[in-house]
Amino acid sequence: MSTEFSGQTQTEIEAAAFRRLVRHLQEHTEIQNIDLMNLAGFCRNCLSKWVRAEAADRGVELSDPEAREHIYGMPYEEWKARYQTGPKQAHDGEHQG
């Protein structure tokens, strides 16, 4: 890599990229979790579990519904009712990658 960054700059860039990914997924509700899982090996539920785990590592308690709302931009059940299509999607975000 020709341009290196570290410390606070790296953290800020990575955080901004993560926020952009979350915003993209919130804006593109036509992208189903099962499609993400099949293509990329993770989904919105995985992201919410990763957020929850990282928060816990830093002493911040987030419930599963709180973490999911952070990723989905609304309560998970509301997102499912509005946007989930096709057959029941069995994946629940247990991927630990």
N, C-alpha and C positions, 0 to 999 in steps of 0.2 A: 504494500500500500504506500503510495507516494506521499499522501497527506496524512499525518498522524495527529490524533488529538487524544487527550486523556483527562482524567480528573473531572472537574465540574463541567467542562465543555462536552466531554463524552456523555456524561449523564444527561445533560440538557438535550443534546442531539438525539440520544436514544429515547428519552421521554417524549420528545416532540414527534418522533417517528411512530411511537406506540400510540400517541393520541391521534395521529393522522390515520393509522390503521383502524382504530376503534371508530372514529368518525366515518370513515369509508364504509365500514360494515353497518353502521347505524343508518347511513344514507342509502345503502344498497340492500334493502330488505328482500329483494327478489333472490338474493343469494341464500340458499338454504343451508342450514348447518350440516346436513348429511353430504351435500356437495362439497363443502369445505373439507369435511373429514375425508371424503374419498380422494379429493385432489391434493390436499395439503397436509393431511394427517393431524389437523386440529380444527376446532370450531369455536364459536362464541362461548360455549360452555367451558371449553378448555381454558380460554383466556380468562374467564371469570374465576376459575379455580386457581390459575396462576396468580392473579391479582390478590386473591384471598390468602394464598400461601405466602406471598411476598409481604403482605401486610402483617400477617401473623409473625413472620420472622423479625419484624420491626416493632413488635408489641402492639400492633393495632388489630383489634378484633373486628372482623367483618362477617356478617352472616352470609350464607349462600345467596339468599335473595338480594341482599345489599350489593354483593359483588356482581351478580348477574345484572342488576339494574344499572350498575356503572358501565357495563359493556353494552347492554342492549339499549340503553337510553330510556328505558321504561321498565315497569315490572315484567318479569319473564312471562307470566301467564297472559298478560295483555299482548305482548309481542307474538306469542304463539297463536292467540286467537285472531290477531290481525294479519299476520304474515306467513305463518307456517302453512305450506301447501303439500299436496301429495300424500302418500301413505304415512302412517305414524312413524316418526323418526325415533328409533330406539336409542340412539347414542345419547348419553347423558353427560358427556364431558369427562369421562374417567381417564382419558389419555393423560399420561403423566410426563410427556416429553419436555 
